[in-house]
Amino acid sequence: MIFRIFLATETEQNLILYQISSYSAPKNDKRSAWLKWKPVDNAYAYNIYTGIAPDKLYNCIMVHNANDYWYKGMDKNMPYYFCIEAINENGVSAKTAIMKAE
């Protein structure tokens, strides 16, 4: 029998993503959004969760080595919701507050 043990380290405790720092959508194309957030020192990637309701964030996009993302998958007649979590070799941060994009 093999056991795997994962230990929490100081790095995991420092992995905190505070919020999406900005969101913008072109006025002539409501199907796209530019998401930007403050980088986390220890993070090597971020998961962006998106969906059509705050409790339905079923889609996940992983972004490596960047603190912004051009999202082009929205329907122009529906609101979309986003939240982000940071990732490093010790795990993931808590998710940001959910942000609505219309």
Stockholm file with secondary structure:
# STOCKHOLM 1.0

chainA/1-102         MIFRIFLATETEQNLILYQISSYSAPKNDKRSAWLKWKPVDNAYAYNIYTGIAPDKLYNCIMVHNANDYWYKGMDKNMPYYFCIEAINENGVSAKTAIMKAE
#=GR chainA/1-102 SS CCCCCCCCCHHHHTCCCCCEEEEECCTTCTTCEEEEECCCTTCSEEEEEEESSTTCCCEEEEEESCSEEEECCCCTTSCEEEEEEEEETTEECCCCCCEEEC
#=GC SS_cons         CCCCCCCCCHHHHTCCCCCEEEEECCTTCTTCEEEEECCCTTCSEEEEEEESSTTCCCEEEEEESCSEEEECCCCTTSCEEEEEEEEETTEECCCCCCEEEC
//
